[in-house]
Amino acid sequence: MNPPTNKTFPGLPLPLDGGGHGGGEKRTPLQQTQDLGVDFWNDSCDLQELGEAVKQGAVGATSNPVIVGAALEKDQETWRPILKKIIQDNPSSDADEIARELIEQVAAKAAFLLFPVYERTKGEKGYLSVQISPKLYEDPPSMLEQGKKLSRLAKNIAVKVPAIETGLTVIENLVADGIPVNATVSFTVSQAVACAEAMEKGMRARKNSPCYVTLMVGRLDDHLKRIREKEKISVEPEYLDWAGIAVFKKAAQLFKQRKYKAKLLVAAYRHQKHWSELIGEGIVQSIPYSWWTQFNQSQSMVSKTLDKPVDDKIVNSLYKNFEDFRKAYDENGMKPDEFSQYGASLHTLDQFV
């Protein structure tokens, strides 16, 4: 696909590249975070939000069925006529096919806004992550076919593939074809390691494919909180806000030790610590608009925290009381054939389908 121009999407202004903040102005907390080696992504493909994020230095963005639905609902004036035209142009298509076409158009426009970042960094950054349909997650050949199709929407598309057993071969094959990949529906150290290993295998055939491994830290916290409520587990409530952070920090240590080329990506923010406690070189933070605007207005001191361990008392309490925390925290906590049946995976996939 050719580089986009202002004629590519009539009515959509040319994107501004927010890279290279200069001058003597005081750096915002978000800019300070980036100064410490963090890549900032906007956790939505909403065009207005993404445009603002790029001005703040965002070098990527993501989408999933929930995110796309929210973006469409928020900006009906833009998308309703486009949806109407898709339906008119595809009279024999079913609802799923119409939805996929709409998602692809949303993705193409969002990728356009990030394209200057892609060009400036010579393809290292500036990606819009687009998710393979969750309805294909038990069908690797169909996932692979759709992943290749999504990659053709724009040069700066990264394909989101589930971090489950059926997704691992798809990840490897897409990376081997030089297609950027973002592993998603991932909550545990074992998933992160399995995905990174699959990416390493793919990179042996093609070395220039940016790859990301997402850990949905807030969704892990949510999952353990549901277990605590259901099973009436006695544990300090605030400890549960550290579960995803502890898992992410451990995964980051392993990635660093093993020199995995994939970047770890923080997602599913629930509170400020998901930002402030995971700041470090080479990390991607995919932050929702509502959260990063709050972070930017905070008076928090920004410093490298990724290598700072979570209090042993907190980790030990979670480890003792929650089997699913042990599964998430231990490198060998689960085998690949267990990934799709993990509680947080099931809950997330139910929302995505």
Buried (B, 14 or more C-beta within 10 A) or exposed (E): EEEBEEEBBEEBEBBEBBBEBEEEEEEBBBBBBBEBEBBBBBBBBBBEBBBBBBEBBBBBBBBBBEBBEBBBEBBEEBBEEBBEEBBEEEEEBEEEEBBBBBBBBBBBBBBBBBBBBBBBBEBEBBBBBBBBBBEBBEBBEBBBBBBBEBBEBBBBBBBBBBBBBBBBBBBBBBBBBBBBBBBBBBBBBBBBBBBBBBBBBBBEEEEEBBBBBBBBBBBBBBBBBBBBEEEEEEBEEEBBBBBBBBBBBBBBBBBBEEEBBBBBBBBBBBEBBBBBBBBBEEBBBBBBBEBBBBBEEBEEEBEEBBEEEBEEEBBEBBBEBBEBBBBBBBEEBBEBEBBBEBBBBEBBBEEBE
